[in-house]
Amino acid sequence: MNRAVILASRPAGIAQAENFAIVESDSKPLAEGQIRIRNEYLSVEPAMRGWIADVGNYSEPVAIGSVMRALAVGQVIESRTGDYQQGEWLIGWFGWQDEAVVDPATIVRRIIEKDLPRSLALGILGINGVTAHLALTKIGKPEPGDTVLVSTASGAVGSAVGQIAKVLGCTTIGITGGPEKVAQCIERFGYDDAVDYKAAGLEDAIAAACPNGVNVYFDNVAGQISDAVYPQLALNARVVICGTASFPTWDPWPIGPRVERHLLVKRARMEGFVIFDHMANYESSVARLADWVRSGQLQYAEDILDGMEACPDALAGLYRGENKGKRIIKL
């Protein structure tokens, strides 16, 4: 038998536990060219909110009744292809389920870092770390001495962005929620400073933390937090749009203060980043990130929940801010 989490209903806004269901079914037979994976770790991504929305996103929505789309770490237990052998550990689009029968096209990569925990392939050595690395370097293009400001600075992507920027010689400022996460940003992830968006006077706090302006703004939230950042953009600033977590819904399309004058007067540039456009650079990025982890330049935090039963509420909990690091389900 195979247990799986399916999308039971289309959510309005952020998915709640009742939008999912855990179902059991017989294991699927293996066809020629397929492999059978037994999952060990399942990923929980903020981007999942977009994958199950029915409006304005960059990928086809997960169909009602289908297994929830997710990256997972698993081991090959049966193979009918010569490319992958029994016993190999892989990361791929295996879904929220115990077992996946897949074609090789769903595989992202082999896990070859045998000296590091396999779970890291879903976080700092996975889509989160690679997104942080490639979005920062390809779009943000930080130079030594730049001030890099990061929203959701203690999250799986944000914490990596701040540390990578530090490795590249930048001053790093984080935006996060609550005193505990402010302390985590500074003490664990090495930010030079961090501001609490839940406290009063956010725009003044950002101005005080960035006296020379913001050269690179890595935006994971949009909305009112980003509205407080734009007045502090420095000349020739770069804004990386990586997420819009603050919007409760995308229908109607979100609107807000206009940014055109900031971009024009400051000759700034704003660009969106979606990891699926950069898969050709995935392996080389993981290699660089793994070296930084080994050297101690890149720290990470994991928020590991136990069992399939944790899946339905895991995404909602992420948006409630309950996690303290990369959220993962361990089977």
C-alpha positions in Angstrom: 0.0 0.0 0.0 1.0 3.6 -0.7 -0.1 6.5 1.5 -0.3 9.9 -0.2 -1.5 13.4 0.5 -3.9 14.7 -2.2 -5.3 18.1 -2.9 -9.0 17.6 -1.8 -10.3 21.1 -2.6 -9.0 24.3 -4.2 -8.1 26.8 -1.4 -9.1 30.4 -1.3 -5.9 32.1 -0.3 -3.5 30.0 1.9 -4.3 26.3 1.9 -5.5 24.9 5.3 -5.4 21.3 6.5 -9.0 20.7 5.3 -7.9 21.3 1.7 -5.9 18.1 1.8 -6.6 14.4 2.5 -4.5 11.4 3.2 -5.5 8.4 1.1 -4.2 4.8 0.6 -3.9 2.9 -2.6 -2.2 -0.2 -4.0 1.4 0.3 -5.1 1.6 0.9 -8.8 3.3 -1.7 -11.1 6.6 -0.6 -12.7 6.7 0.0 -16.4 9.8 -0.2 -18.6 11.9 2.9 -18.1 10.4 3.8 -14.7 11.8 3.7 -11.2 10.2 3.2 -7.8 11.3 5.6 -5.0 10.7 5.2 -1.3 10.6 8.7 0.1 12.5 9.6 3.3 12.0 13.4 3.4 9.3 15.6 1.9 9.7 19.3 1.3 7.3 22.1 2.3 7.8 25.3 0.2 6.1 28.7 0.4 5.8 28.4 -3.4 3.3 25.5 -2.9 0.7 28.2 -2.3 1.1 29.2 -6.0 1.2 25.6 -7.2 -2.3 24.9 -5.9 -3.8 28.3 -6.8 -6.1 28.6 -9.8 -5.0 32.1 -10.9 -1.9 33.9 -12.2 1.0 31.6 -11.5 4.0 30.2 -13.4 3.1 26.5 -13.4 0.1 24.3 -14.0 -2.0 24.1 -10.8 -2.1 20.7 -9.0 -5.3 19.0 -10.0 -8.0 18.3 -7.4 -7.6 14.7 -6.4 -3.9 14.5 -7.4 -0.9 13.9 -5.1 0.4 17.2 -3.8 3.4 18.3 -5.9 6.5 18.4 -3.8 10.2 17.8 -3.9 11.3 14.8 -1.9 14.4 12.8 -1.0 14.1 9.1 -1.6 15.9 5.9 -2.4 15.6 3.8 -5.5 14.0 0.4 -4.4 13.3 -0.9 -7.9 14.5 0.2 -11.4 13.6 -0.6 -14.9 16.1 1.8 -16.5 19.8 1.5 -16.7 20.4 5.1 -15.7 19.4 4.6 -12.0 20.3 1.7 -9.8 18.7 0.2 -6.7 20.0 1.9 -3.5 20.8 5.3 -5.0 19.5 8.4 -3.2 17.8 11.0 -5.3 15.9 14.3 -5.0 13.1 14.9 -7.4 9.4 15.7 -7.9 8.2 12.6 -6.1 5.2 14.3 -4.2 3.8 14.0 -0.7 3.6 10.2 -0.6 5.4 7.2 0.8 6.3 5.8 -2.5 6.6 7.2 -6.1 6.7 5.4 -9.4 8.3 8.0 -11.7 10.0 8.6 -15.0 13.6 9.8 -15.0 12.4 13.3 -16.1 11.1 13.9 -12.6 14.5 13.5 -11.0 16.4 16.7 -10.2 19.7 15.1 -9.2 21.6 12.3 -7.5 22.6 13.1 -3.9 26.4 12.8 -4.0 27.3 14.7 -0.8 27.6 11.6 1.3 29.4 13.5 4.1 26.4 15.8 4.7 22.8 15.0 5.9 20.5 14.0 3.0 17.8 16.4 4.3 19.9 19.3 3.1 19.1 18.4 -0.5 15.6 19.9 0.2 17.0 23.1 1.9 20.4 24.7 1.8 21.6 22.3 -0.9 18.3 22.2 -2.6 15.8 24.5 -4.2 16.0 27.1 -1.4 19.8 27.4 -1.3 20.1 27.3 -5.1 17.4 30.0 -5.4 19.2 32.2 -2.9 22.6 31.7 -4.6 21.5 32.1 -8.2 18.9 34.9 -7.7 21.4 36.9 -5.6 24.3 36.5 -8.0 22.5 36.6 -11.3 20.0 39.4 -10.6 21.3 41.1 -7.4 24.9 41.1 -8.6 26.3 42.2 -5.2 29.7 43.9 -5.0 32.0 44.0 -2.0 30.8 46.8 0.3 27.2 46.8 -0.9 24.3 46.8 1.5 22.1 43.8 0.9 18.6 43.9 2.6 16.7 40.6 2.8 13.0 40.1 3.7 12.0 36.9 5.5 15.6 36.9 6.5 15.4 33.9 8.8 13.6 31.6 6.4 15.1 28.9 4.2 15.8 31.2 1.3 16.4 34.4 3.2 18.9 33.0 5.7 21.0 31.6 2.8 20.9 34.9 0.9 22.2 36.8 3.9 25.1 34.4 4.4 26.0 34.2 0.8 26.0 38.0 0.6 28.3 38.1 3.6 30.7 35.6 1.9 30.8 38.0 -1.0 31.9 40.9 1.2 28.6 42.7 1.7 26.9 44.3 4.7 23.8 42.3 5.4 20.5 43.5 7.0 17.6 41.3 7.6 13.8 41.9 7.9 12.0 39.3 10.0 9.2 38.9 12.5 9.7 39.0 16.3 12.6 39.3 18.7 13.5 35.6 18.6 13.9 35.6 14.8 15.8 38.9 14.9 18.3 37.2 17.3 18.5 34.2 15.1 19.3 36.3 12.1 22.2 38.0 13.9 23.5 35.2 16.1 23.1 32.2 13.8 23.0 33.5 10.3 25.6 36.3 10.8 23.5 39.3 9.7 25.1 42.6 10.6 21.7 43.8 11.8 18.0 42.8 11.6 14.8 44.8 12.0 11.4 43.5 13.3 8.6 44.2 10.8 6.1 43.6 13.6 7.4 46.5 15.6 6.4 50.1 15.0 8.3 52.4 12.7 9.6 49.9 10.1 10.6 52.5 7.5 12.6 54.5 10.1 14.2 51.2 11.3 15.3 50.3 7.8 16.7 53.8 7.2 18.7 53.6 10.5 20.1 50.1 9.6 21.0 51.2 6.0 22.4 54.7 6.4 24.0 54.6 2.9 20.9 53.1 1.3 20.1 49.7 0.0 22.1 48.4 -3.0 20.4 45.0 -3.3 16.9 44.3 -2.0 16.1 40.6 -2.0 12.3 40.6 -1.7 10.4 37.5 -0.5 7.3 39.2 0.7 6.2 42.3 -1.3 3.3 44.3 0.2 3.7 46.8 3.0 7.2 45.6 4.0 8.6 46.3 0.6 6.8 49.6 0.4 8.9 50.6 3.4 12.1 49.6 1.6 11.7 51.4 -1.7 12.4 54.9 -0.3 15.8 53.6 0.9 17.0 52.3 -2.4 20.4 53.6 -3.4 21.5 54.8 -6.8 21.6 51.9 -9.3 20.0 49.5 -6.8 18.9 46.0 -7.8 15.6 44.5 -6.5 15.2 40.7 -6.7 11.6 39.6 -6.6 11.6 36.1 -5.3 8.2 35.8 -3.5 5.0 37.7 -2.6 4.2 35.9 0.7 2.4 38.9 2.2 -0.5 38.9 -0.2 -3.4 37.0 1.3 -4.9 36.4 -2.2 -4.1 36.9 -5.8 -7.7 37.4 -6.9 -8.1 40.2 -7.5 -4.5 40.9 -8.7 -2.7 42.8 -5.8 -2.1 46.5 -6.3 -0.4 49.0 -4.1 2.0 52.0 -4.0 3.7 52.7 -7.3 7.4 52.0 -7.6 8.1 53.7 -10.9 9.5 56.9 -9.5 11.8 55.1 -7.2 13.2 53.0 -10.1 13.5 56.0 -12.4 15.1 58.5 -10.0 17.4 56.0 -8.5 18.1 54.2 -11.9 17.2 51.0 -10.1 16.3 47.6 -11.7 13.7 45.2 -10.5 13.5 41.6 -11.8 11.6 38.4 -10.9 13.3 35.0 -10.3 11.8 31.6 -10.8 14.1 28.6 -10.2 12.7 26.6 -13.1 14.3 29.0 -15.5 17.8 28.2 -14.1 18.0 24.4 -13.8 21.0 24.3 -16.0 23.0 25.9 -13.2 21.5 23.8 -10.4 24.4 21.2 -10.0 27.2 23.8 -10.1 25.3 25.9 -7.5 24.9 22.9 -5.2 28.6 22.2 -5.4 29.4 25.7 -4.4 26.9 25.7 -1.5 28.2 22.4 -0.3 31.7 23.7 -0.1 30.5 26.7 2.0 28.6 24.4 4.3 31.7 22.2 4.8 33.8 25.3 5.5 31.3 26.6 8.1 30.6 29.7 6.1 27.0 28.6 5.5 24.8 27.7 8.5 21.4 26.2 8.2 18.4 25.5 10.4 15.8 22.7 9.8 12.2 22.5 11.1 11.5 18.8 10.8 8.0 17.5 11.4 7.3 13.7 11.8 5.1 11.6 9.6 2.6 11.9 6.8 0.0 13.2 9.2 1.9 16.4 9.6 1.6 17.2 5.9 -1.9 18.7 5.6 -1.3 21.6 8.0 2.4 22.1 7.2 1.9 24.8 4.6 -0.5 26.8 6.7 1.9 26.6 9.6 4.7 27.9 7.4 2.6 31.0 6.6 1.7 31.4 10.3 5.4 31.7 10.9 5.8 28.7 13.1 8.9 27.3 11.5 12.4 28.2 12.6 14.3 27.1 9.5 13.6 24.9 6.4 10.3 23.0 7.0 10.6 19.3 6.1 8.4 16.2 6.8 10.3 13.1 7.8 8.6 9.8 7.0 
